[in-house]
Amino acid sequence: MVNYEGMFLLDSGKFAADHEGTIAHLMEILEKAGAEVVAHRPWQDGKLAYEIEGHMKGLHYLVYFTMPGSGMDLITRACHLSDIVIRQMVIKQPQTLFDAMVSAIDPSSAPESAAAESKGDSDSDEADYDAVDDDDEN
């Protein structure tokens, strides 16, 4: 399985009218391609820099998912046929960046090691702080 970050430009009018249905449509596209969605959220809604297929506004929707590489053709084809997805861009992500972005979007789905690091042990944090505290020398 390969880690991917997908940025999907969605029709903001359809998203405003039926936000749950629009997200369900996007998730269906990904699931049919064999993707397992790890985290997703709307990123930016607003005016586009230039008109795309008659759209002056759009919603950028960010999705992090894992999938075999063979599913990419299915996603591309389904997005081109969709009347909701205006454009899409999917890139591979290294594991460390993927985990960091997923934990930033959805802390509850963060890997255990990253969650443990973010919680930290209060005693060890104080010990690290005291070890570099320069005020003790004065």
Salt bridges, closest charged atoms under 4 A:
ASP11 OD2 - HIS55 ND1 3.98
GLU28 OE2 - LYS32 NZ 3.15
ASP83 OD2 - LYS14 NZ 2.96
